[in-house]
Amino acid sequence: MKMLTTTMVSAVALTLAIGAAEARNAPGVTAKEIKIGNTNPYSGPAAAYSAIAKAIGACFDMQNGEGGVNGRQINFISVDDGYSPPRTVEQTRKLVEREKVAFLFQGLGTPTNSAVHTYMNKKKVPQLFVATGATKWGDPKNFPWTMGWQPNYQSEGIAYARYLLENNPDAKIGILYQNDDYGKDYVHGLENGLGAKAASMIIARESFEVTDPTVDSPIVNLKNSGADTFYNISTPKFAAQAIAKNFELNWAPLHLLNSVSNSIGSVVSKAGFEKGQGMISAAYLMDPTDPEWKSHDEYKAWNAWMDEYYPDGDKADSFTVLGYSACKTMIHVLENAGDDLSRENIMAQAASMKNYRAPMLLPGIKINTSASDFYPIEQWQLMRLKGEGWERFGDIIDGAVGSGS
């Protein structure tokens, strides 16, 4: 069998626990096929995110129509876990042990990916470009088979903190957060960014469970706390509820909305544009509703792809952009892996991207990884809701947090 090149051996060795290995196809890889697994909430409280997996499937369909990757067709097996960690464990084991997928890609959710984090690393199966920004996904020393994709939540929290310190240092902040690692990561980022002022600026915290029917009660409590700044850490269903409840209560704080729920199509339009005016969020991808991008070559390609391969998709939904861009990143890694589709080499290629520009990233944002840096995207730009779209402002923010930890 063909051995890894010297360059690839070095790259693999740097990933510590992975180590140099003889080149061999991963399970699920044949001369004609690459089998890739995915878990996603097609049902349950986070079902809005299913648009990401549907977009990925449509992106792989396009790639297959163009000849696949190095002559191999991609068999994308995406299954429903309902955003329930026990179901994620069950579905992941089926994908790895029964379906024999080469690796998992873009599994969605912090609590769900956390449930299989140790399992995937013990099995030495790549858990690539997980669709969650938890900081824990960038820990190559202890979890060398897991890598994130989007900017991490702590860096986003720090970006909001910097904005407040510069523009409203006397803000009284009320926090709504999902009671799990996802929510706590965002809180931790804000606290870190505020530094010594966190204790005086954060005056109220309200948590909710993903199984709760609404967040109405926590919103009422936050309003009654006297907060004039609302830090909204919630997934799409609850984010839309919070926007609507604020409006109903005639509570108009400065609203900081986490990026995972800033989709115009899946969140803002459903809550009502008039109810969220002035909200601030963060972006790293082109907003498909922003007229600025209509003449951009990458937008034109995305738009044509939507028309042909995902006609039922919502062009106002930024989750379709995320799925498309993440899919293109995965294809880039597989193309670089060439004919050596061992799990070791796939992971090594994911950990050696240099200034790769995935389609639909904001201008100036590029992907870089290394054996000690498992955070592919580490840049943001703040934006404000104006009318029926987001308006970006300020410079691109570098938000590296925890690289190499």
TORLUM-901341 format. One record per residue (C-alpha): residue in one letter; x, z negated, y. Coordinates in nm, 2 decimals. Last residue first. Layout:
BEGIN
(r 'A', (X, Z, Y)) ...
***
This chain:
BEGIN
(r 'S', (-0.58, -2.44, 2.48)) (r 'G', (-0.41, -2.10, 2.55)) (r 'S', (-0.64, -2.01, 2.84)) (r 'G', (-0.84, -2.32, 2.94)) (r 'V', (-1.01, -2.18, 3.24)) (r 'A', (-0.92, -1.86, 3.41)) (r 'G', (-1.16, -1.80, 3.70)) (r 'D', (-1.03, -1.51, 3.91)) (r 'I', (-1.29, -1.45, 4.17)) (r 'I', (-1.37, -1.09, 4.29)) (r 'D', (-1.42, -1.11, 4.66)) (r 'G', (-1.73, -1.21, 4.86)) (r 'F', (-2.08, -1.08, 4.83)) (r 'R', (-2.29, -0.90, 4.57)) (r 'E', (-2.66, -0.82, 4.64)) (r 'W', (-2.89, -0.86, 4.35)) (r 'G', (-3.22, -0.68, 4.32)) (r 'E', (-3.59, -0.67, 4.40)) (r 'G', (-3.58, -0.81, 4.76)) (r 'K', (-3.25, -1.00, 4.79)) (r 'L', (-3.12, -1.21, 4.51)) (r 'R', (-2.76, -1.32, 4.60)) (r 'M', (-2.44, -1.23, 4.42)) (r 'L', (-2.11, -1.40, 4.33)) (r 'Q', (-1.83, -1.20, 4.17)) (r 'W', (-1.66, -1.30, 3.85)) (r 'Q', (-1.33, -1.26, 3.66)) (r 'E', (-1.19, -1.40, 3.33)) (r 'I', (-1.29, -1.14, 3.08)) (r 'P', (-1.11, -1.13, 2.74)) (r 'Y', (-1.07, -1.51, 2.70)) (r 'F', (-0.87, -1.55, 2.37)) (r 'D', (-0.54, -1.61, 2.55)) (r 'S', (-0.25, -1.74, 2.33)) (r 'A', (-0.22, -1.43, 2.10)) (r 'S', (-0.30, -1.21, 2.40)) (r 'T', (-0.60, -1.08, 2.57)) (r 'N', (-0.68, -0.87, 2.88)) (r 'I', (-1.00, -0.71, 2.98)) (r 'K', (-1.04, -0.56, 3.33)) (r 'I', (-1.24, -0.64, 3.64)) (r 'G', (-1.16, -0.45, 3.96)) (r 'P', (-1.48, -0.25, 3.96)) (r 'L', (-1.76, -0.44, 3.79)) (r 'L', (-1.77, -0.38, 3.41)) (r 'M', (-2.00, -0.10, 3.32)) (r 'P', (-1.76, 0.07, 3.07)) (r 'A', (-1.49, -0.16, 2.92)) (r 'R', (-1.17, -0.14, 3.13)) (r 'Y', (-0.88, -0.24, 2.91)) (r 'N', (-0.60, -0.39, 3.12)) (r 'K', (-0.40, -0.49, 2.80)) (r 'M', (-0.58, -0.57, 2.48)) (r 'S', (-0.36, -0.76, 2.23)) (r 'A', (-0.58, -1.03, 2.07)) (r 'A', (-0.85, -0.79, 1.95)) (r 'Q', (-0.58, -0.58, 1.79)) (r 'A', (-0.45, -0.88, 1.60)) (r 'M', (-0.80, -0.97, 1.48)) (r 'I', (-0.85, -0.62, 1.34)) (r 'N', (-0.51, -0.64, 1.19)) (r 'E', (-0.57, -0.96, 1.01)) (r 'R', (-0.91, -0.86, 0.89)) (r 'S', (-0.75, -0.55, 0.73)) (r 'L', (-0.87, -0.23, 0.88)) (r 'D', (-0.53, -0.06, 0.88)) (r 'D', (-0.63, 0.31, 0.92)) (r 'G', (-0.63, 0.29, 1.30)) (r 'A', (-0.66, -0.06, 1.44)) (r 'N', (-0.66, 0.08, 1.79)) (r 'E', (-0.99, 0.26, 1.72)) (r 'L', (-1.13, -0.06, 1.59)) (r 'V', (-1.04, -0.25, 1.90)) (r 'H', (-1.18, 0.02, 2.13)) (r 'I', (-1.50, 0.03, 1.93)) (r 'M', (-1.54, -0.34, 1.98)) (r 'T', (-1.49, -0.30, 2.35)) (r 'K', (-1.75, -0.02, 2.36)) (r 'C', (-2.00, -0.25, 2.19)) (r 'A', (-1.93, -0.53, 2.44)) (r 'S', (-2.01, -0.28, 2.72)) (r 'Y', (-2.33, -0.15, 2.56)) (r 'G', (-2.46, -0.49, 2.47)) (r 'L', (-2.39, -0.63, 2.82)) (r 'V', (-2.56, -0.33, 2.98)) (r 'T', (-2.87, -0.37, 2.77)) (r 'F', (-2.87, -0.74, 2.86)) (r 'S', (-2.89, -0.63, 3.22)) (r 'D', (-3.25, -0.54, 3.18)) (r 'A', (-3.38, -0.30, 3.45)) (r 'K', (-3.32, -0.01, 3.21)) (r 'D', (-3.56, -0.16, 2.96)) (r 'G', (-3.50, -0.03, 2.61)) (r 'D', (-3.76, 0.19, 2.43)) (r 'P', (-3.55, 0.50, 2.50)) (r 'Y', (-3.24, 0.35, 2.33)) (r 'Y', (-3.04, 0.64, 2.19)) (r 'E', (-3.12, 0.94, 2.41)) (r 'D', (-3.24, 0.80, 2.74)) (r 'M', (-3.03, 0.48, 2.72)) (r 'W', (-2.72, 0.69, 2.64)) (r 'A', (-2.79, 0.91, 2.94)) (r 'N', (-2.82, 0.60, 3.17)) (r 'W', (-2.50, 0.45, 3.03)) (r 'A', (-2.31, 0.78, 3.09)) (r 'K', (-2.45, 0.80, 3.45)) (r 'Y', (-2.36, 0.44, 3.51)) (r 'E', (-2.01, 0.50, 3.40)) (r 'D', (-1.98, 0.81, 3.62)) (r 'H', (-2.10, 0.62, 3.93)) (r 'S', (-2.36, 0.80, 4.13)) (r 'K', (-2.64, 0.55, 4.05)) (r 'W', (-2.40, 0.25, 4.09)) (r 'E', (-2.49, 0.14, 4.44)) (r 'P', (-2.86, 0.17, 4.37)) (r 'D', (-2.84, -0.17, 4.20)) (r 'T', (-3.10, -0.19, 3.92)) (r 'P', (-2.85, -0.15, 3.64)) (r 'D', (-2.64, -0.44, 3.77)) (r 'M', (-2.28, -0.36, 3.70)) (r 'L', (-2.11, -0.63, 3.49)) (r 'Y', (-1.91, -0.93, 3.59)) (r 'A', (-2.18, -1.12, 3.78)) (r 'A', (-2.25, -1.46, 3.93)) (r 'S', (-2.57, -1.62, 4.06)) (r 'I', (-2.72, -1.72, 4.39)) (r 'M', (-3.09, -1.74, 4.45)) (r 'G', (-3.20, -1.62, 4.80)) (r 'Q', (-3.54, -1.50, 4.69)) (r 'G', (-3.66, -1.63, 4.36)) (r 'K', (-4.03, -1.67, 4.39)) (r 'E', (-4.09, -1.34, 4.57)) (r 'F', (-3.93, -1.15, 4.28)) (r 'G', (-4.18, -1.29, 4.03)) (r 'A', (-4.10, -1.50, 3.72)) (r 'K', (-4.11, -1.19, 3.50)) (r 'S', (-3.92, -0.98, 3.75)) (r 'V', (-3.64, -1.24, 3.76)) (r 'V', (-3.61, -1.31, 3.39)) (r 'S', (-3.59, -1.02, 3.14)) (r 'G', (-3.58, -0.72, 3.37)) (r 'I', (-3.38, -0.86, 3.66)) (r 'S', (-3.14, -1.03, 3.43)) (r 'N', (-2.99, -1.35, 3.58)) (r 'S', (-3.03, -1.57, 3.27)) (r 'V', (-2.68, -1.57, 3.12)) (r 'S', (-2.54, -1.57, 3.47)) (r 'N', (-2.64, -1.93, 3.56)) (r 'L', (-2.88, -1.96, 3.85)) (r 'L', (-2.77, -2.15, 4.16)) (r 'H', (-3.09, -2.21, 4.37)) (r 'L', (-3.04, -2.35, 4.72)) (r 'P', (-3.35, -2.57, 4.73)) (r 'A', (-3.70, -2.43, 4.81)) (r 'W', (-3.95, -2.67, 4.65)) (r 'N', (-4.31, -2.54, 4.73)) (r 'L', (-4.41, -2.70, 4.40)) (r 'E', (-4.54, -2.36, 4.27)) (r 'F', (-4.23, -2.19, 4.39)) (r 'N', (-4.00, -2.43, 4.20)) (r 'K', (-4.23, -2.39, 3.90)) (r 'A', (-4.19, -2.01, 3.90)) (r 'I', (-3.81, -2.02, 3.91)) (r 'A', (-3.80, -2.29, 3.65)) (r 'Q', (-4.03, -2.10, 3.41)) (r 'A', (-3.81, -1.79, 3.45)) (r 'A', (-3.50, -1.99, 3.37)) (r 'F', (-3.68, -2.15, 3.07)) (r 'K', (-3.75, -1.82, 2.90)) (r 'P', (-3.42, -1.67, 3.00)) (r 'T', (-3.17, -1.95, 2.89)) (r 'S', (-3.11, -2.24, 3.11)) (r 'I', (-2.85, -2.40, 3.34)) (r 'N', (-3.02, -2.40, 3.68)) (r 'Y', (-2.81, -2.58, 3.95)) (r 'F', (-3.06, -2.67, 4.22)) (r 'T', (-2.94, -2.77, 4.57)) (r 'D', (-3.15, -2.97, 4.82)) (r 'A', (-3.19, -3.26, 4.58)) (r 'G', (-3.43, -3.53, 4.70)) (r 'S', (-3.48, -3.68, 4.35)) (r 'N', (-3.85, -3.58, 4.36)) (r 'K', (-3.76, -3.22, 4.33)) (r 'L', (-3.55, -3.29, 4.03)) (r 'N', (-3.82, -3.49, 3.86)) (r 'V', (-4.07, -3.21, 3.91)) (r 'I', (-3.83, -2.97, 3.76)) (r 'P', (-3.77, -3.19, 3.46)) (r 'S', (-4.15, -3.21, 3.40)) (r 'D', (-4.20, -2.83, 3.42)) (r 'V', (-3.92, -2.74, 3.18)) (r 'T', (-4.16, -2.59, 2.93)) (r 'P', (-4.24, -2.58, 2.55)) (r 'D', (-3.95, -2.79, 2.45)) (r 'T', (-3.76, -2.66, 2.14)) (r 'V', (-3.45, -2.56, 2.33)) (r 'E', (-3.43, -2.92, 2.44)) (r 'F', (-3.43, -3.03, 2.80)) (r 'S', (-3.19, -3.21, 3.03)) (r 'E', (-3.24, -3.35, 3.39)) (r 'R', (-2.95, -3.45, 3.61)) (r 'A', (-2.98, -3.60, 3.96)) (r 'I', (-2.75, -3.69, 4.26)) (r 'I', (-2.46, -3.46, 4.21)) (r 'M', (-2.28, -3.45, 4.55)) (r 'S', (-2.15, -3.81, 4.55)) (r 'A', (-1.99, -3.82, 4.20)) (r 'A', (-1.88, -3.46, 4.21)) (r 'K', (-1.68, -3.51, 4.53)) (r 'A', (-1.36, -3.61, 4.35)) (r 'G', (-1.34, -3.28, 4.18)) (r 'L', (-1.62, -3.04, 4.28)) (r 'G', (-1.48, -2.76, 4.05)) (r 'N', (-1.43, -3.00, 3.76)) (r 'E', (-1.79, -3.13, 3.79)) (r 'L', (-1.92, -2.77, 3.81)) (r 'G', (-1.73, -2.67, 3.50)) (r 'H', (-1.84, -2.98, 3.31)) (r 'V', (-2.21, -2.90, 3.39)) (r 'Y', (-2.17, -2.54, 3.26)) (r 'D', (-2.00, -2.67, 2.94)) (r 'K', (-2.28, -2.93, 2.90)) (r 'G', (-2.55, -2.67, 2.89)) (r 'Y', (-2.38, -2.45, 2.63)) (r 'D', (-2.27, -2.75, 2.42)) (r 'D', (-2.62, -2.88, 2.39)) (r 'N', (-2.90, -3.04, 2.60)) (r 'Q', (-3.00, -2.73, 2.81)) (r 'Y', (-2.94, -2.81, 3.17)) (r 'L', (-3.12, -2.88, 3.49)) (r 'I', (-2.90, -3.01, 3.76)) (r 'G', (-2.99, -3.16, 4.10)) (r 'I', (-2.72, -3.13, 4.37)) (r 'K', (-2.73, -3.29, 4.71)) (r 'A', (-2.51, -3.06, 4.92)) (r 'D', (-2.27, -3.22, 5.18)) (r 'P', (-1.99, -2.97, 5.12)) (r 'N', (-2.23, -2.68, 5.20)) (r 'N', (-2.04, -2.36, 5.25)) (r 'E', (-1.68, -2.40, 5.13)) (r 'L', (-1.74, -2.69, 4.89)) (r 'L', (-2.06, -2.52, 4.77)) (r 'Y', (-1.89, -2.19, 4.70)) (r 'R', (-1.60, -2.36, 4.52)) (r 'A', (-1.85, -2.55, 4.30)) (r 'Y', (-2.03, -2.23, 4.22)) (r 'A', (-1.71, -2.06, 4.10)) (r 'I', (-1.61, -2.38, 3.91)) (r 'G', (-1.94, -2.36, 3.71)) (r 'E', (-1.86, -1.99, 3.63)) (r 'S', (-1.51, -2.09, 3.50)) (r 'Q', (-1.67, -2.36, 3.29)) (r 'Y', (-1.92, -2.11, 3.14)) (r 'N', (-1.66, -1.87, 3.01)) (r 'P', (-1.63, -1.51, 3.11)) (r 'Q', (-1.78, -1.28, 2.85)) (r 'W', (-1.60, -1.18, 2.53)) (r 'G', (-1.53, -1.48, 2.31)) (r 'M', (-1.29, -1.50, 2.02)) (r 'T', (-1.29, -1.67, 1.68)) (r 'W', (-1.05, -1.62, 1.39)) (r 'P', (-0.76, -1.82, 1.53)) (r 'F', (-0.97, -2.14, 1.56)) (r 'N', (-0.72, -2.43, 1.61)) (r 'K', (-0.44, -2.26, 1.79)) (r 'P', (-0.65, -1.97, 1.90)) (r 'D', (-0.88, -2.19, 2.11)) (r 'G', (-1.08, -1.96, 2.34)) (r 'W', (-1.42, -1.98, 2.18)) (r 'K', (-1.44, -2.35, 2.29)) (r 'T', (-1.50, -2.25, 2.65)) (r 'A', (-1.86, -2.16, 2.58)) (r 'G', (-1.94, -1.82, 2.72)) (r 'T', (-2.17, -1.70, 2.45)) (r 'A', (-2.22, -1.36, 2.29)) (r 'V', (-1.93, -1.39, 2.04)) (r 'F', (-1.66, -1.13, 2.09)) (r 'L', (-1.54, -1.15, 1.73)) (r 'Q', (-1.60, -1.40, 1.46)) (r 'P', (-1.32, -1.26, 1.24)) (r 'V', (-1.34, -1.38, 0.88)) (r 'K', (-1.06, -1.62, 0.77)) (r 'K', (-1.31, -1.80, 0.54)) (r 'K', (-1.19, -2.14, 0.68)) (r 'N', (-1.23, -1.98, 1.03)) (r 'M', (-1.57, -1.85, 0.97)) (r 'Y', (-1.69, -2.18, 0.82)) (r 'T', (-1.55, -2.38, 1.11)) (r 'H', (-1.74, -2.19, 1.37)) (r 'V', (-2.06, -2.15, 1.17)) (r 'A', (-2.28, -2.41, 1.34)) (r 'S', (-2.09, -2.36, 1.67)) (r 'N', (-2.21, -2.00, 1.67)) (r 'T', (-2.57, -2.11, 1.66)) (r 'P', (-2.53, -2.39, 1.92)) (r 'T', (-2.35, -2.15, 2.16)) (r 'G', (-2.57, -1.85, 2.12)) (r 'L', (-2.55, -1.49, 2.01)) (r 'G', (-2.34, -1.33, 1.73)) (r 'Q', (-2.15, -1.06, 1.91)) (r 'F', (-1.95, -0.93, 1.61)) (r 'L', (-1.91, -1.07, 1.26)) (r 'F', (-1.64, -0.93, 1.03)) (r 'A', (-1.58, -0.70, 0.74)) (r 'V', (-1.93, -0.75, 0.61)) (r 'K', (-1.95, -0.85, 0.24)) (r 'E', (-2.33, -0.82, 0.23)) (r 'R', (-2.36, -1.12, -0.01)) (r 'E', (-2.08, -1.35, 0.09)) (r 'V', (-2.02, -1.28, 0.46)) (r 'L', (-2.36, -1.15, 0.57)) (r 'K', (-2.55, -1.40, 0.34)) (r 'R', (-2.33, -1.69, 0.46)) (r 'T', (-2.41, -1.59, 0.82)) (r 'Q', (-2.78, -1.58, 0.76)) (r 'E', (-2.79, -1.93, 0.61)) (r 'V', (-2.57, -2.08, 0.88)) (r 'T', (-2.76, -1.90, 1.15)) (r 'R', (-3.09, -2.03, 1.00)) (r 'P', (-2.95, -2.39, 1.03)) (r 'P', (-2.84, -2.32, 1.39)) (r 'S', (-3.18, -2.20, 1.51)) (r 'Y', (-3.17, -1.93, 1.78)) (r 'G', (-3.43, -1.74, 1.57)) (r 'D', (-3.16, -1.64, 1.32)) (r 'D', (-3.27, -1.27, 1.30)) (r 'V', (-3.03, -1.03, 1.13)) (r 'S', (-2.81, -0.74, 1.26)) (r 'I', (-2.63, -0.53, 1.00)) (r 'F', (-2.43, -0.26, 1.18)) (r 'N', (-2.30, 0.01, 0.94)) (r 'I', (-2.04, 0.19, 1.14)) (r 'Q', (-1.94, 0.53, 1.01)) (r 'R', (-1.58, 0.60, 0.93)) (r 'G', (-1.38, 0.91, 1.04)) (r 'N', (-1.15, 0.72, 1.28)) (r 'V', (-1.45, 0.54, 1.43)) (r 'G', (-1.78, 0.72, 1.39)) (r 'G', (-1.80, 1.10, 1.42)) (r 'E', (-1.99, 1.14, 1.75)) (r 'G', (-2.33, 1.06, 1.59)) (r 'N', (-2.17, 0.74, 1.45)) (r 'Q', (-2.07, 0.64, 1.80)) (r 'M', (-2.42, 0.71, 1.93)) (r 'D', (-2.57, 0.50, 1.66)) (r 'F', (-2.31, 0.23, 1.73)) (r 'C', (-2.44, 0.22, 2.09)) (r 'A', (-2.80, 0.20, 1.97)) (r 'G', (-2.71, -0.10, 1.74)) (r 'I', (-2.54, -0.27, 2.03)) (r 'A', (-2.84, -0.21, 2.26)) (r 'K', (-3.07, -0.37, 2.00)) (r 'A', (-2.82, -0.66, 1.97)) (r 'I', (-2.83, -0.72, 2.34)) (r 'A', (-3.20, -0.67, 2.38)) (r 'S', (-3.24, -0.96, 2.13)) (r 'Y', (-3.15, -1.19, 2.41)) (r 'A', (-3.51, -1.21, 2.52)) (r 'A', (-3.58, -1.38, 2.19)) (r 'A', (-3.42, -1.71, 2.31)) (r 'P', (-3.72, -1.93, 2.24)) (r 'G', (-3.79, -1.79, 1.89)) (r 'S', (-3.77, -1.44, 1.75)) (r 'Y', (-3.52, -1.16, 1.75)) (r 'P', (-3.26, -1.43, 1.80)) (r 'N', (-2.93, -1.27, 1.70)) (r 'T', (-2.69, -1.28, 1.41)) (r 'N', (-2.45, -0.99, 1.36)) (r 'G', (-2.25, -0.83, 1.07)) (r 'I', (-2.03, -0.52, 1.07)) (r 'K', (-1.98, -0.29, 0.77)) (r 'I', (-1.72, -0.02, 0.83)) (r 'E', (-1.79, 0.30, 0.63)) (r 'K', (-1.65, 0.62, 0.49)) (r 'A', (-1.31, 0.54, 0.33)) (r 'T', (-1.45, 0.19, 0.26)) (r 'V', (-1.46, -0.12, 0.47)) (r 'G', (-1.71, -0.40, 0.38)) (r 'P', (-1.44, -0.63, 0.26)) (r 'A', (-1.13, -0.58, 0.48)) (r 'N', (-0.90, -0.29, 0.41)) (r 'R', (-0.55, -0.38, 0.33)) (r 'A', (-0.23, -0.42, 0.52)) (r 'E', (-0.01, -0.69, 0.38)) (r 'A', (-0.01, -1.00, 0.59)) (r 'A', (0.16, -1.16, 0.88)) (r 'G', (0.01, -1.49, 0.99)) (r 'I', (-0.35, -1.57, 1.08)) (r 'A', (-0.28, -1.94, 1.16)) (r 'L', (-0.03, -1.86, 1.43)) (r 'T', (-0.18, -1.57, 1.63)) (r 'L', (0.17, -1.48, 1.72)) (r 'A', (0.24, -1.37, 1.37)) (r 'V', (-0.03, -1.11, 1.39)) (r 'A', (0.12, -0.96, 1.71)) (r 'S', (0.47, -0.96, 1.56)) (r 'V', (0.35, -0.79, 1.24)) (r 'M', (0.16, -0.53, 1.45)) (r 'T', (0.47, -0.44, 1.63)) (r 'T', (0.68, -0.42, 1.32)) (r 'T', (0.43, -0.19, 1.16)) (r 'L', (0.20, -0.34, 0.89)) (r 'M', (0.27, -0.23, 0.54)) (r 'K', (0.10, 0.07, 0.36)) (r 'M', (0.00, 0.00, 0.00)) 
***
